[in-house]
Amino acid sequence: MTLTADEFANTVKSLRARLSLSQEDLSKELGVSFATINRWENGKNHPSKLALKQFERFCKEQLEQGKL
């Protein structure tokens, strides 16, 4: 199932809030720019396939570490 830009935006915002990360912190974790995270959260851009895989990997790691 593919998320809409708004759904993905809410997912990113929620994840950041739960982990107490800034947009800059999350951008460093994912290897993308701060502007990219900002655009995702504002629903202006959807992640590329590579960025989405990085986001999914990051989420999985956080779950495995008990942070989510």
C-alpha positions in Angstrom: 0.0 0.0 0.0 1.3 3.4 -1.0 0.9 6.4 1.3 -0.3 9.7 0.0 2.0 12.7 0.5 -0.2 13.9 3.4 -0.2 10.5 5.0 3.6 10.2 4.6 3.9 13.8 6.0 2.0 12.8 9.1 4.0 9.6 9.5 7.3 11.5 9.4 6.1 14.1 11.9 4.8 11.5 14.2 8.0 9.5 14.1 10.1 12.6 14.8 7.9 13.5 17.7 8.1 10.0 19.3 11.9 10.0 18.9 12.4 13.6 20.0 14.4 14.3 16.8 14.7 17.6 15.0 14.3 17.7 11.2 18.0 18.1 11.0 18.7 15.1 13.2 16.4 12.9 11.1 17.9 14.1 7.9 21.3 13.1 9.1 20.0 9.6 10.1 18.5 9.1 6.7 21.3 10.7 4.6 19.0 13.3 3.1 19.0 17.1 3.4 17.1 19.1 6.0 15.1 20.6 3.2 14.0 17.1 2.1 12.6 16.3 5.5 10.9 19.7 5.6 9.3 19.1 2.2 8.1 15.6 3.2 6.5 17.0 6.4 4.8 19.8 4.5 3.4 17.3 2.0 5.2 19.1 -0.9 7.3 16.1 -1.9 7.2 12.4 -1.6 10.3 10.3 -1.0 12.2 8.6 -3.8 12.3 4.8 -3.7 15.8 4.9 -2.2 14.8 7.5 0.5 11.7 5.5 1.3 13.8 2.4 1.8 16.2 4.3 4.1 13.2 5.6 6.1 11.7 2.1 6.4 15.1 0.7 7.5 15.4 3.5 10.1 12.0 2.8 11.4 12.7 -1.0 11.7 16.0 -0.3 13.5 14.1 2.0 16.0 11.5 -0.7 16.6 14.2 -3.4 17.2 16.0 -1.1 19.7 12.7 -0.5 21.5 12.6 3.2 20.7 9.2 3.0 18.9 
